[in-house]
Amino acid sequence: MGKGPMYFSVIACSTVGSYVPALWHAGFFSMASIIGGLIGAFAGIWVGIRLKDYFGA
């Protein structure tokens, strides 16, 4: 398993984390959105590591 799935999981999770504050009408570049993106990026790293462990690369 290469780096592609790790990159995809980080990008996807940080995008979702950035968009969640928009559900309560916060701006996309608000502080809540930036913090959500950071939390999502760390969650994406965690998911990527779990996928790597699961598929045994």
Secondary structure, DSSP 8 states (H G I E B T S, - for coil): --SHHHHHHHHHHHHHHHHGGGGGT--TTSHHHHHHHHHHHHHHHHHHHHHHHHHT-
